[in-house]
């Protein structure tokens, strides 16, 4: 992978190396060249009311088992642009998760790499935390140097050199944020870095409850941006654009929209953002993201929040909407250029001026060959995962994720001695024991974690794990007791309801089980397993047609649930005894 001069073949209208229709054709040819079928199809799903196209691309069941999701969504101002977006999103996630599963990531320690890796300071910066004392910092540094982690080669853009970077440390923070596919590495890198900047400023706006300037909707010159604004006006949907740049020097536009004619009975308040080197491109990304999430502001479905919170009322969104300052889109900084390489350098320089280094990992699938990069910026905010970070907690988490669980337990025991009475170390020791099937030992350690006085919201997770252990042991009443305790503390934790539903099913309380699985779906409308579980409970209640409907909904979300497909066939054939899975 090299970052070289890369001119935009489509000019400023699309800001891509090649025309979107050519990208779709090329990407499909690349998928067809693979040994196994990965790409199923790309279809348009919007109703046409707003006039902004939305596409989804679907994985085959074989690929779904790797990526963990059945489809990817794509947005754009034109049909070809939205289809290209959906297809490239699919190639991005497939390549990233292939790398996560099969990529070359040697296990080593910082000491063994002898200075050829990123600095300890960047690991501290990644979680925005300062140790309580110099003594604690030195103890943390000593532990960091000796914890085995998986490492990847990463290109430091600002320093123009390759270094080792700890994948084990940054994946739990970033997850799939910061990955991007493109026609070239340069195009992909601009998008990957922009996504991280977007996540960063959205986190700041949310936690600081910032009121930011409003952007004049009549200040655009880009024909695509002007057309998108007009499409919202034409159908009477309120659209407000905000300047979320937050002194980062890289333009980010926040967008919040609602339809007075359908909210709240048939639509939601949709809140999104977009970042790009050019401010009008940033606005286009934000507006098309709103269109992607909104379902034409006329749907029973609900979108799943990611980088920004969801608002149930305009009152909740007040801090975003208020503010008297109105600016033009040209008042935002502009780092755009006709050469993607210079955009990469401009964005990296802006981050560097704020003390943030930019790293790129090449995660391109070796056979697919569509350029995919994974960007990492130590110090980038990701809402709860960084703002409430704790170095020792993260070290314990990294240790617990080691494949060698015996080694993991040894490291956790060492951390427990160096940092005594930390509840989360007992928690991760319990987590390892649970993973090994040592459920009685796991129960003991989870209870010890509770005795050590965890943060109130973390108690819910511990009670949830206690409930899971009891469920696996067949002690369903004890499991239900723990899970209800978890529910009282944090009713928004989806896993609680899935586990409760399973326990009630095993006890023959099918109506209660359905109610719990429905709660899980309310939290995550894409939770295919819970649709299938409702189907099994409806069959037990003798509601054959309803059961068929719920199994079919589950399989439309995730065709790889083999047991749900088998149960559906049995149901249609008149077989009555089915099992509930979770």
N, C-alpha and C positions, 0 to 999 in steps of 0.2 A: 504494500500500500504506500502510495506517495501522494502528497498534496502538490499538484502542479497546475499550471495555467489551464483554465477550463472555461471557455466562453459560452454564454447562454445562446444556444442556437435558435430559441424561440423569441428572443428579445424580451422586452419588459412586460408583454401581455401575459405570458405564462411563466417567465423566469425559470425556464428549464433548459437542459441541454438539448433535448429533442421534443418534438410535438407529443402531447399526451397520447394520441392515437397510435403513434409509432412506439411509444413506451409500452402500451398494452400489448401490441403485437409481439414486440421483442421479449417481454416478460413471459408471455404465454409460450413462446417458442422455447425459452429456457426451461420452463416447467416441464414441457413435453420431452425434453432431453434427459430428464431424470430417470433413474432405474425404476422408481415407484411413483405412482400417481399421488400428487400432493394437492394440486389445484383442481377444484371441482367446477366452479363457475363463478361469474360475476353478474349480478343482476341489480337493476334499479328498483328501489323500494319506496321512494317518496311518492306521495299522492298527487303531486303536481300543483297543490294549492298555492304554495309559496313560490314555486317556479325555480327552486334551487335544487339541483339533482343530488341525490344521495344513493350511493351504491353499497352493496355488501359483496365480499368475496368469500367463498366457502371452501373449507378444507375437506379433503376426503377423510373418512373415518380413521384410516391409518395415520395420517398426519395429525389429526386431532388428538390422538393419544400422546403425542409429543408436545404439542403447543398448549393443551388444556383449554382450548376455546374452539368453537365450531366455525366462527366467521370473523372477519375484520370489516370495519366500515371505512368508507372513503368519501371525501367531501371535495367540492369544487364548484366553480361558477358555471362550468359547462359540463355536459354529460361525459365527454371524453376525459376531461380533467378529473371528475369524480370517479370514473371507472379506473383510471390510472392510479389514483390515490388508493382505492380499495385493493387493487392487485399488488401494488408495491407494499402496502401495509401487511398483506399476507406473506410476501416474500421476506419482509423484515422480521416478523415474529417467528416464522419458521426457521430462518437462518440463526436468529439469536438463541432460540431454544435448542436447536441442533448443537450449537456451540456450547451451550450450558450443559448438555448431556454428553457430548462426545469430544468437545474441544480439548486441545492440548493445554493443560494447566498443571504444571509440575508442583508438587508439594514441597515446601521449603520454609525456612524461617528467615527473618530479616538479617540475623547474624550470618547465616550461611550465604546470603547474597552479597555480603561485603560491600555495601554502599552502591550497588548497581540498581537500587530500587528508589522509590519515592521516599521522602523524609518522614520521620516520626511526627514532625510538626504538622504535616498534611493529614495524618490520621487523627490527630487531636482536632484539627480544624474541621474535619468532616462531620463532627458531631456537635460543634459549637459549645464545647464545655471546657471549663477550667477546673483542674483538680483542687481540692480543698487546701492543699499545702504542697510545698516543694517536695517533702518526703513522700507524699502520696504519688506525685507526678513521677518521681524516680522509680517507685515500685511499679507503677503502670508501665513505664518505659522498659523496665527489665522484663516484665511479663510479655510485652508486645514483641520484643526481640526474639523470644523463644517459642512463641505459639506457632505451630505449623499451619500454614495457609496455602491455598492454591494461588499461583501467580500467573499473570499474563504479560506479554510484551505490549507496551502502550507507547504511542508516539506523543511526545510532549510538544505541542504546536509552538508555543512561545519560545521554547529552548531548542527546537529543531533537533531532537535526539530521541532515542528509544530507551525506555527504562522498564524495569519490572514493577508491576502494580498488583496489589493483593486483591484478586477477584473475590476471595472469601470475605473480605472486609467490606467491599463496596456493593456487591450484589444485594445483600440484605437491606442496604440503604436505598439504592437506585431501583432495584428490580428492573423492569423493562423500560423505565423512563430513561430517555437519552439514546435510544436506539433508532436508527433511521436507515431506509434504503434509498438508493438514488440511481440515476442513469450512470453516474460516475461517483468516485469517492468524494470528490470536492462538493458535489451537489448534496450527497448524503450527510457530509460533515456539517455543512451550514444548517441543515434541518435538525440534526442531532443536538448541536450546541444551542440552537434556538429553543428547542424543547426544554432543555435544562434551565435556560434563563427564564422561560415562561413559568416553570414550576417554582423557581426561586422567588420571583416577584409576586406570584399569586399567594405563596405562603406568607410573605411579608404583609401583603394587603389584608389577608384574612386574619392573621394573628395580631396585627397592630390596628385592625379595624380602620384602615386608612380611607379617608375621603380624598379622592383624586380629581384632577381637572376633567371636565367633560369635553369631548371632541365634537366640533361643529360638523354635522353630517353633510353640510353643503360645501365643505372645504376640500373635497377630494378632486383630483384631476385624472386619476386612473379610470378609464372607462368601465373596467370590471367592478371596481369599488362603487362607482356611481350607480351602476345598474343594480347591484345587490341592495344598496340602500333603498332604491326606488321600489324594489320588489316587496320589501317590508311595508313601505308606505302604502302601496297599492291595495293591500289586503287589510290595512288598519292595525298592523302589529306594532306595538311600541318597541323601539330599538334605541338603546342608549349606549354610546361608546365612551370609554374612559381611558385616560392615559395611565397605564400601569408600569411605565418605564422605571419608576422608583430610583432615579439617580444611577441606574446601571449603565447608561450610555448606549443601550441597545433597545430599540423601540419595541414596546409591548402594548397591545391594545386589549382592554377588557371589554366584553360585550354582555349586556343583560337585556333580555327581551321577554315580553309577555303579550298575550292576545286578550284584550278586555272582553271579547265576544265568546271566548271559550274557557278562560281561566276563572275558577279552578276546576270546573266540572269536566272539561275535556282537554285541558292542557296544563302545563306547568310554567313557572318562571324559569327560564333557561339562562344559565350563567356560564360563560366560557371566556377564553382569552386566546390570543395569538401573538407570537413573536417572530420577527424576521428582520434582517438587516435594513430593509426598506420599510418605512412606517406604513405606507399604503398596502404593501404586501402583508404586513402584520394585521392590519384591519381586515383585509380579505380573509385571512386565516381565521380570525375571530368570528366574523360573520358567518362563514361557511360552517364553522364548528357549531354555532348555535343552530343552524339549519339541520345539521347532522343529528343533533341531540333532540330536536324539538318534535319530530314526527309531524311536521307541517302544522304544529299547534292545534292538532285535532286528532287525538289518539287516546286510547285507554292505557297505553303502555307508559312506563316511567323510565327516564334515563338514569343511569348509574353515575353518581358523581365521581370525579377523579381528583384533579388538581384544585378545584374550587368547591365550596359547600353548596348544598341545595337550599333554596329558600322556599318556605311554604306560604309566605305572605310578603307583600311589599313593605310592611313594617320591619320584617326581619332584614330586608335588603336596604334599609334606610341609609346605613352608613356608606353603601356603595353608590346610591343614587343621589345623595345630597351633595352640596357644594356648588357655589355660584360661579366659579372660574370656568370660562369657556375658552378653549384654544383651537387652533387650526391643526390639521394633521401635519402640516409642514413645520409646526413648532417642535415636533418630536425629533430626536437625533436621526440621522440618516447615514447608515454604513453601507448602503447598497452600491453595487458595482456590476459592470457587464461581465466580469471575470469572477467565477465562484471562488477561485483561490484567494483573491484579494478580500472577498467577503469573509472567508474563514479567518484570514489574518486580522481583519478589522475587528471581528467579534472577539477573537482571542486576545487582542491588544486591549480592548475595552475591559475584559475580565481581568487581565493582568494588572491594569491600572488600579483595580480594586482588590489586589492581593490574591487573585484566584487563578490557578493554573488550569490549562485545558489539556486533557488527555483523550486520545482516540484509540480504541481497540478494534482491530479488523476481525469481524465475526462473519465474514462472507462465507456462505455455504460452498464447500470445495467443488461440488458438481453443478450447483445451480448457477453460480457465477454472477449473480446480481449484487453489486457492491452494497454491503451493509456494514455500518460502523456502530460502535457503542461508545458514547461520550461519557467521560467522568470528570467532574469539576469539584475537587475537594473543597468543602466550604459551601457548596450549593445547598439551599434549603429544600426540604421535602416535608413540610408540615410536621406532624408528630414524630416522624422518624429521625429528624435532626434537631428540631427545636427542643424537644424533651429528651435528648440523647444523654447517654451515660457511658463513659469509656469502659468501665468494668463490666457493666451489663452487656455491652456489645462484644467484649472479649469472651465472656461466658457463652454468648450466643454463637459466636464463631467456633469456639471449642466444641460446643454441643452438636454442631453440624458436621463434624469430622465423620467420615465413613467408618473409621476404626473407632467403635464406641468404647472399647477398653482404653484406648489412648485418650479419648474424649473425657472419660470419667477420671482418669489420672490427672489431666490438666485442670478439670473442674475442682478436684480435691485440693490441688495446689493453690488455685485461686481462692478457695474457701479458707485456706490457712492464711494467705496474704491479706485477704479482705474479709475478715470474719463477720458473721451475722448479717450478710447481705442476703435478702430474701430471694433474689433472682438467681443466685448461685445454687441454692437448694432447689429452686424451681427447675433449672436446666439439668441438674443432676437427676431429678425426678423424670424429666422429659426423656433423658437417655435411657433410664430404666424402663420407662413405658414403651419406648421404641424397641427395646430388647425383649419385651414381653414379661418383664419382671414386675408384675402389677402390684404385688403386695409391698415391695420395696418402693415402688413409685408412689403408692398411697402414703407411705410413711414420710417420704421426702416432701411431697406436696403439702402435707399437714405441717411439716417443719417450716416450710416456706411461709405458711399462714401465721405461724407462731412468731416469725421474725418481723412481723409488722409491715407488710407490703403497702404500697400506695393504694388508696381505696379502689381506684378503677382496675388495678391489677388483680385485686382479690377475685373479681369476676372470672378472669381467665383461669386462675388457680382452681376455683370451684368447678369451672367447666371441665378442666382436666381430671379432677377428682371424679366428676360424674362420668366421664368417658371411661375411666378405669373400672368403676363399679359396673358400668354397662357391659364392658367386655367380660367381667367376671360373672355376669348374669344376675347381679344384685340390683334389680331395677328400682326397688323402692329407695334404696340408698342413693342411687344415681339421680332419681327424680328430686330428692331432697337437696342434693348439692346443686343441681342445675337450676332449681327454683331460687336458691340463694344467689346464684350468678345472675339470674334474670332481674332480681330486685336491684342489684348493684349496677348492672349495665344491660338494659333491655335491648340495646342495639347490636348485640353480639350474635350473629347469625347461627354459629355453631350450637348455641344453647338449644335452639328450637329443633334443629335436625336431630340432636341427641335425645331430646325429650320425646319427639315424635317416634323415634325408634323404640324407646322404653315403653311408651303407651301401647305401641303396636304389639310388643312382646307380651304385654299384660292383657291383650285383648280389648283395650279401650280405644276403638278405632276412630270414633268421633273426636276424642281428645287428641289423638295422634294427628288427624287431619288439621285440626286447629293449629297445632305447633308447626307443622310443615308449611301451612299457609303464612304463618308469621315469618318463617325463613324466606319465603318467596317475596313477601312485602319488603324485606330488607334487601334482597338480591333477586330481582325479577329474572335473572338469567340462570338461577340455580336449578339446572335440569334434573338433578338427582331428587330434589324435593317434589317436583311435578310427578316424577315416576313413583315416589313413595306414596303420594296422595292416591295415585291410581291403584296401588296395591290395597290400600285401606278401603277405598270405595268398593273394590271387588269383594272384600270381606263382608261389606255391608249389603252385598247383593245388588249394587248399582252398576250393572254391566256397561251400559252406554256411557255413563259418566266416567267410569274407569278407563274405557277405551279412549275417550277424549283426552284424559290427563296423560296417559301413556304416549299418545301421539304428540301432545305438546312437548313432552320431555324429549322425545326422539327428534323433534324438529329443532330443538336447541342443541342436542348432542346425540348424533346418530350412532356414536360408539358405545352407548350403554347397552351392552349385549343382553344382560339379564332383562332389561325393560322390553327389548324387542322380542325375546323369547316369551315373556309373560303376556305380551300383547297378542302374539300368535296363539298361545294357549287359551287366552280369554276369548278370542274370536272362534276358537274351535270348541268352546264350551267347557274347558277345564276350569275348575273352581278354586283349587288350592294354589295360592301364590305366596311368595315370600317378600318381605319388605327389606330393602337394602338401604344403606346410608353411606 
